[in-house]
């Protein structure tokens, strides 16, 4: 709650410093058509994201109607958005949701979620690498910033490649690590059962990159579409407010720097305040006035929070969200040995 209040206070201070009247004028300037375009881009990214996971579920032999994957994804998105992590957080929630609906082990569904996150990582890396090229060659950035960008993307690429190689070669390194800890820590029986579940998940991940590679490739295509719609967000907004046409290097640079902002500054719930300030700084580099940059944050925050609100509503209806002793908890059934 302290982080949330502090983040909202920072966001409010950002609006105040950019002169609320000017921010409001920028928001009004977008018009009904522009706002619908913003909403359409947000809905489109949710749909392509859900198609990506749906393809992986089909490949794994988990036959569930597409519409029944949208609700778990929205619920997972809400949890991830509201926790101090932009790219991870709600995955167990959506995996549990589908596992319970289908009556199958959660490890099997979680494997598709892990593959989806790996594909999302490579998709982000694809677009961010383009922006990194322009950042490294730009005279606007100091050498230390260029080195940080190169190091960050290089580290991400190395991490993804190591994970991908380990999984495709079926090394079972994660389950072996859990089993190794079981020999050292108390609760040996529980850790050994956990290692078995992790091994099942690793087997399914291996199948995704070997037995049903076509579905995995299709999922990667939809991931690229999802990232592309997020990549276009500045162009959509500022086309309607300032008739600005960004160049390809500018869009790529914004996307790459925003990836770093979301990765390292998303430390408050929903990243309020801190990530907004980071994005304003990026837009300043692109020549966008402060009021326009803040208006962009306000509009997309509003649309994102609408999606989050739907996800929270679904969590409440499902009985997964509770308020206990002043703490908000997302709970799952722990009585089933496979979940």
PESUL-V652940 format. One record per residue. N is the residue number from 1. PHI is phi in radians with two decimals (NA if undefined). Layout:
N_PHI ; N_PHI
This chain:
1_NA ; 2_-1.10 ; 3_-1.10 ; 4_-1.13 ; 5_-1.10 ; 6_-1.11 ; 7_-1.13 ; 8_-1.14 ; 9_-1.10 ; 10_-1.11 ; 11_-1.11 ; 12_-1.10 ; 13_-1.12 ; 14_-1.13 ; 15_-1.13 ; 16_-1.10 ; 17_-1.17 ; 18_-1.61 ; 19_1.19 ; 20_-0.92 ; 21_-1.09 ; 22_-1.21 ; 23_-1.08 ; 24_-1.09 ; 25_-1.10 ; 26_-1.15 ; 27_-1.15 ; 28_-1.11 ; 29_-1.13 ; 30_-1.15 ; 31_1.30 ; 32_-1.15 ; 33_-1.13 ; 34_-1.12 ; 35_-1.13 ; 36_-1.11 ; 37_-1.14 ; 38_-1.09 ; 39_-1.10 ; 40_-1.09 ; 41_-1.15 ; 42_-1.18 ; 43_-1.13 ; 44_-1.06 ; 45_-1.17 ; 46_-1.15 ; 47_-1.15 ; 48_-1.14 ; 49_-1.09 ; 50_-1.18 ; 51_-1.10 ; 52_-1.08 ; 53_-1.18 ; 54_-1.04 ; 55_-1.08 ; 56_-1.18 ; 57_-1.09 ; 58_-1.08 ; 59_-1.08 ; 60_-1.40 ; 61_1.40 ; 62_-1.61 ; 63_-1.54 ; 64_-2.36 ; 65_-1.00 ; 66_-0.98 ; 67_-1.07 ; 68_-1.48 ; 69_-1.66 ; 70_-1.21 ; 71_-1.06 ; 72_-1.05 ; 73_-1.16 ; 74_-1.13 ; 75_-1.13 ; 76_-1.13 ; 77_-1.07 ; 78_-1.07 ; 79_-1.13 ; 80_-1.13 ; 81_-1.21 ; 82_-1.56 ; 83_-1.70 ; 84_-1.26 ; 85_-2.85 ; 86_-1.33 ; 87_-1.75 ; 88_-2.43 ; 89_2.61 ; 90_-1.73 ; 91_-1.10 ; 92_-1.07 ; 93_-1.14 ; 94_-1.25 ; 95_-1.15 ; 96_-1.09 ; 97_-1.00 ; 98_-1.19 ; 99_-1.06 ; 100_-1.23 ; 101_-1.10 ; 102_-1.59 ; 103_1.18 ; 104_-2.17 ; 105_-1.05 ; 106_-1.14 ; 107_-1.02 ; 108_-1.18 ; 109_-1.28 ; 110_-1.07 ; 111_-1.07 ; 112_-1.16 ; 113_-1.17 ; 114_-1.09 ; 115_-1.09 ; 116_-1.08 ; 117_-1.21 ; 118_-1.12 ; 119_-1.12 ; 120_-1.09 ; 121_-1.08 ; 122_-1.18 ; 123_-1.17 ; 124_-1.07 ; 125_-1.08 ; 126_-1.05 ; 127_-1.30 ; 128_-1.18 ; 129_-1.13 ; 130_-1.10 ; 131_-1.14 ; 132_-1.12 ; 133_-1.06 ; 134_-1.20 ; 135_-1.16 ; 136_-1.18 ; 137_-1.60 ; 138_-1.45 ; 139_-1.33 ; 140_-1.26 ; 141_-1.86 ; 142_-1.23 ; 143_-1.09 ; 144_-1.17 ; 145_-1.19 ; 146_-1.08 ; 147_-1.15 ; 148_-1.13 ; 149_-1.10 ; 150_-1.10 ; 151_-1.18 ; 152_-1.12 ; 153_-1.19 ; 154_-1.11 ; 155_-1.12 ; 156_-1.09 ; 157_-1.08 ; 158_-1.11 ; 159_-1.09 ; 160_-1.14 ; 161_-1.16 ; 162_-1.07 ; 163_-1.09 ; 164_-1.15 ; 165_-1.11 ; 166_-1.08 ; 167_-1.32 ; 168_-1.24 ; 169_-1.51 ; 170_1.04 ; 171_-1.37 ; 172_0.92 ; 173_-1.19 ; 174_-1.27 ; 175_-1.14 ; 176_-1.15 ; 177_-1.14 ; 178_-1.12 ; 179_-1.11 ; 180_-1.15 ; 181_-1.12 ; 182_-1.07 ; 183_-1.35 ; 184_-1.80 ; 185_-1.90 ; 186_-1.29 ; 187_1.28 ; 188_-0.99 ; 189_-1.08 ; 190_-1.14 ; 191_-1.19 ; 192_-1.17 ; 193_-1.14 ; 194_-1.11 ; 195_-1.08 ; 196_-1.13 ; 197_-1.12 ; 198_-1.12 ; 199_-1.11 ; 200_-1.08 ; 201_-1.13 ; 202_-1.12 ; 203_-1.07 ; 204_-1.21 ; 205_-1.10 ; 206_-1.05 ; 207_-1.12 ; 208_-1.11 ; 209_-1.75 ; 210_-2.31 ; 211_-1.39 ; 212_-2.17 ; 213_-1.12 ; 214_-1.09 ; 215_-1.13 ; 216_-1.14 ; 217_-1.12 ; 218_-1.11 ; 219_-1.10 ; 220_-1.14 ; 221_-1.07 ; 222_-1.19 ; 223_-1.12 ; 224_-1.07 ; 225_-1.11 ; 226_-1.06 ; 227_-1.15 ; 228_-1.10 ; 229_-1.14 ; 230_-1.20 ; 231_-1.06 ; 232_-1.49 ; 233_-0.92 ; 234_-1.08 ; 235_-1.13 ; 236_-1.09 ; 237_-1.17 ; 238_-1.35 ; 239_-1.14 ; 240_-1.49 ; 241_-1.61 ; 242_-2.23 ; 243_0.93 ; 244_-1.49 ; 245_-2.02 ; 246_-1.25 ; 247_-1.42 ; 248_-1.02 ; 249_-1.06 ; 250_-1.15 ; 251_-1.08 ; 252_-1.12 ; 253_-1.14 ; 254_-1.05 ; 255_-1.08 ; 256_-1.09 ; 257_-1.19 ; 258_-1.20 ; 259_-1.06 ; 260_-1.17 ; 261_-1.06 ; 262_-1.19 ; 263_-1.29 ; 264_-1.89 ; 265_-1.92 ; 266_-1.44 ; 267_-1.91 ; 268_-1.89 ; 269_-0.96 ; 270_1.13 ; 271_1.16 ; 272_-0.99 ; 273_1.47 ; 274_-1.25 ; 275_-1.18 ; 276_-1.09 ; 277_-1.12 ; 278_-1.10 ; 279_-1.18 ; 280_-1.07 ; 281_-1.08 ; 282_-1.14 ; 283_-1.11 ; 284_-1.06 ; 285_-1.09 ; 286_-1.57 ; 287_1.49 ; 288_-1.52 ; 289_-1.12 ; 290_-0.99 ; 291_-1.09 ; 292_-1.18 ; 293_-1.13 ; 294_-1.19 ; 295_-1.06 ; 296_-0.99 ; 297_-1.10 ; 298_-1.11 ; 299_-1.16 ; 300_-1.25 ; 301_-1.07 ; 302_-1.05 ; 303_-1.17 ; 304_-1.06 ; 305_-1.22 ; 306_-1.09 ; 307_-1.13 ; 308_-1.08 ; 309_-1.05 ; 310_-1.11 ; 311_-1.09 ; 312_-1.12 ; 313_-1.04 ; 314_-1.15 ; 315_-1.10 ; 316_-1.15 ; 317_-1.11 ; 318_-1.38 ; 319_1.38 ; 320_-1.70 ; 321_-1.99 ; 322_-2.37 ; 323_-1.98 ; 324_-2.23 ; 325_0.90 ; 326_1.38 ; 327_-2.08 ; 328_-1.52 ; 329_-2.22 ; 330_-1.86 ; 331_-1.99 ; 332_-2.27 ; 333_-1.27 ; 334_-1.85 ; 335_-1.47 ; 336_-1.48 ; 337_-1.11 ; 338_-1.61 ; 339_-2.16
